[in-house]
C-alpha cells in the first residue's frame, strides 16, 4: 500500500508541500487539456455534457510539462511565488480573488482554468509575468508551459482588510479549505477508486476548472470541475461559502459520474489526513511533541441517531475498517484536541487544523464508511483515508449522481447533545494478559436519570471486560470511564465499544476502538 505524501499547502516552517501521492505521480492518469480560446456559452450542464461525451472516448493521458519544470528541486519550486497584485478580480474589489500555482517539481501536468462571466467563458492563460522567480530559479529555462498546476481562492476570511486563503485545488482531484482561524491540514478528493485493494489504486484528476465571477456583494463563489481517469469521468459543481465565528466553511458539492468500465470499489466524498502518534497510540517516536496529527478520529452519525467516534491509529500493517451505514446522516475526520499543550508545536499548530464533515444530501442507499489506516514514520505523509463505499456496483453506461455538503472548521456544524469522546489512553493492566483503557468524555446535555448512577457499558469481540467504572470529572465537568480488557495474550485484533448510560438513558456517543496486540 502506498503512502500519501502530505497534502499541505502551508505546513511546518511555512513550506509548500505537494498535494498527492509522490510515489505514484508518474502513474496518475490525466486527460488532454480542454481549451477555451474564444468566449463560449456556459451553463450548469456544460461540464456535465462534456463528461458524458468524454466517457464515450478512450482514456488519453495528459501531456506533461517540459523536463526543465519537472527537474525543479523542492527549494527551487518554493522560490517561485505568485504575484498577489495580479490576482483575478483584485482591481474590481470583489469579495473573492483567484491566484495560481506554477507548474513544476511534482506538479508536472497542467490544468486549464476559465472564468465564467455573464454566461460566457474566458480562458485564463499561463504567463510567467504572473510569478516572481527567486535567486534559486533560472526563469529563462522555464519555457513551454501551457497552463497552471492549480489555483486558490482568497477572501476576507479572518479580517475584513486581509484576503486570506479559503480553498486550494492542487494536484489530481485533491482540494482543501479553511474555516475561520484554521491552518491547512486534511484534504478532500473528488473521487477515490480501489483504495487499499491489492490491484492498486487509481487516481482520478480534475482536468478543467470554470470559476464563476461573483457579484460585488456575493457571500459565495461557484466552481465547476471536469474529472477524468481510466475508469470514470465526472462533472462537479462546488458552491463555496466562507466560514464565520459561528459556522464552518461550507462547500455544497454536486457530482455526475460516468463510468467507462466497471469499478471494483468506488470511494465517494473521500477524505485524506495524517495521523503519526497521539495519546492512545504513542508508538516509539523520539519526539519532543506529545502528539502529531491533523485528525484524531473518525466521526460517524448513523441514520438511527447513533453517533460513533473511532480514534485513529498508526498501525504496523495496513488496517482497513468498514462501518455499515445506510444513508448516514454524516461522517468525517475530526481534530478534537484543540489545546496547544497537546502538541507543543509553535510552527505546525496542529491544534488549529480543521475538522471535515461530510453531510449527505438525499438518499445514498446501502453502503459503508471505510477507514484506511496506513503505516507511516513521518508526518509528511498522509496515511488516513475515509470514504463512503456504495453497495450498488458501478457499471459503465449508467450515470451516478450524488450530492453532499462539506463543512471545514473547528466545531461541529450539527447540534451535539451527547457527551463526546475527548481522549483515549491505554496502559498495561493490573495482571498479565490484561490491558487498561481510560476514556475521557465531555459533559452531556442530556441529564442523567434522577437517582440512577452513570455507568460505562463496554462490549468486546473477544476476551472479557473487567473493572468497568465511570466517575465524574470535576475539573472538566465531563466523565472518565475506565476498564480492563482480559485478552489472554491473543495475537488477533479485538473490537471494543463503549458508551455512558444512566438507567435507560444513553448519555454519550459510542466509542469504537480496534485494539491491536
Secondary structure by P-SEA (a helix, b strand, c coil): cccccccccccccbbbbbccccccccccccccccccccbbbbccaaaaaaaaaaaaccbbbbbbcccccccccaaaaaaccccccccccccccccbbbbbbbbcccccbbbbbbbbcccbbbbbcccccccccccccccccccccccccccccccccccccccccccccccccccccccccccccccccccccccccccbbbbbbbcbbbbccccccccbbbbbbbbbcccccbbbbbbbbbbcccccbbbbbbbbbbbcccccccccbbbbbbbcccccccccccccccccccccbbbbbccccbbbbbbbbbcccbbbbbbbccccccccccccccccccccccccccccbbbbbbbbcccccbbbbbbbbbbbcccccccbbbbbbbcccccccbbbbbbbbbbbccccccccccccccbbbbcccccccbbbbbbbbccccccccccbbbbbbbbbcccccccccccccccccbbbbbbbbccccccbbbbbbbbbbccccccccbbbbbbcc
